[in-house]
Amino acid sequence: MIHAYKLNGFNIVVDAASGAVHSVDDVAYELIGLFDEKIRDGDDPGTLLGKSAERAEIASAVACRYGIMQEDAQETIDDLAELHSEGLIWSEDPFEEAASEIKMKQSVLKAICLHVAHGCNMDCEYCFAGKGDYSGKSGIMSAEVGKKALDYLVEHSGTRKHLEVDFFGGEPLINWEVCKEIVAYGRELEKKHGKIFNFTLTTNGVLIDDDVIDFSNREMGNVVLSMDGRRGTHDRMRHDKSGGGTYDAIMDNFKALVAARTDEDARPRSREYYMRGTYTAYNKDFAADVLAMADLGFRETSIEPVVTDPSAPYALSEKDLPQLYGEYEKLALEMLAREERGEGFSFYHYTVDLTGGPCIYKRVAGCGVATEYLAVTPTGDLYPCHQFVGDDAMIVGNIYEGITHPETVEIFTKGNNIYTRDRCKDCWARLYCAGGCAANNFHSNGDINKVYEFGCRLHRRRMECALMMAVARVERENMENNAE
């Protein structure tokens, strides 16, 4: 399977199974399209690209259309045949038969999400966590529960050396002293068991102070900062408890934390952060919100479409897709322009490594929900991930007894890969998203293997933009090298 599209003056062809990305001229693009029609109808690509009658007819038609010699068209077809023989276009998918086995091996725990606070000092309108208390399941995690959760992680991590722990909420900073105590306990476990913990903090920023900044720089490998972009956008959805905006309450805090994390002299070792926003029907021009973050000096950015009840006034719908597609393209073009001016910044969904990236194991098996990753509530209950917390039907156990509902875990171990999803097998972008989010599928369709199609369509557009940017960078580098 291939996917061919035009964007920003480039003709781009993506081979789904191999991940090869080709930037081609108009003649090659036309030839690829004509051959692909026949291949989709069942013709064998190797035979078709060989000395077939269809090949000669296609070469003649394209040569006539573009006013070139038929020999030149034939030469381009020879190039396509060589790419096919190398497994770089119309390649066979070697992963489907092994997908179930790969998924079953994804069973050793490596990460937990600690819900240290089912409560929040904000009142965001779109909060998936029921305004932070998970629809009435409020609570604050004790240090004892947090330590027991780390014990559980170590006990079930097998030979894994590197382990991930996320401090999540609600708002974790309302339980900050416990977070610090849990980290200290984790450092003791490292020495005892030969493990390495990477801690992450997700915060709305209201309670950030010097202690949070200093401790996070010492101990947190990543800090996720919740911000929706422009002041008006942010304040419309991210309220305090009295209904007022929170932009002014967080901005200086975020700037101070980011400045400290990016100060090479002040930090002991590399520390990451990123801004994480949400866009809704109220800011369908979300590219301006990402650029607003960059203009404030934040170089690591992200913004996600809201996932909510379709009846919500801020919900996105299919009729919004053309505008949203345009915003992703607008953002990509502006990012390229800023890169050329030496003002580049990162956008999470446009970070694509064409030479490496996630291993094929990860791409086929997906995110590891319920297998490699679990969420822990303030009382010690275990859920497949943070987005399932609060749904009693999805509880899988607790940190004291372990997995008490193996039948729920089995939903994820026997399914939940890119070949069990109802539409992934025939999607060109399947190896770029690893099947998408199981929680979004479940909450929108009641089945982890029925894809959240609205999200898929947006992700495919993001990937088109990301791959175009990668092509543009290569082209720019080639031009600079040729000019030397």
Secondary structure, DSSP 4 states (H G I P E B T S, - for coil): -EEEEEETTEEEEEETTT--EEEE-HHHHHHHHHHHHHHHTT--HHHHHSS-HHHHHHHHHHHHHHT--HHHHHHHHHHHHHHHHTTSSS----SGGGHHHHHHH--S--EEEEE-EE--SB--TT-TTTTTTTTT--EE--HHHHHHHHHHHHHT-TT--EEEEEEESS-GGGGHHHHHHHHHHHHHHHHHHT-EEEEEEEE-STT--HHHHHHHHHHEEEEEEE--SSHHHHHHHSBBTTS-B-HHHHHHHHHHHHHHHT-TTTSSS--EEEEEEEE-GGGS-THHHHHHHHHTT--EEEEEE----TTSTT---GGGHHHHHHHHHHHHHHHHHHHHTT---EEGGG---SSS-S-HHHHHH-S-BTTTEEEE-TT-EEESSGGGTT-GGG--EETTTEES-HHHHHHHHSS-STTTSTTGGG-TTHHHHTT--HHHHHHHHSSTTS--HHHHHHHHHHHHHHHHHHHHHHHHHHHHHHH-
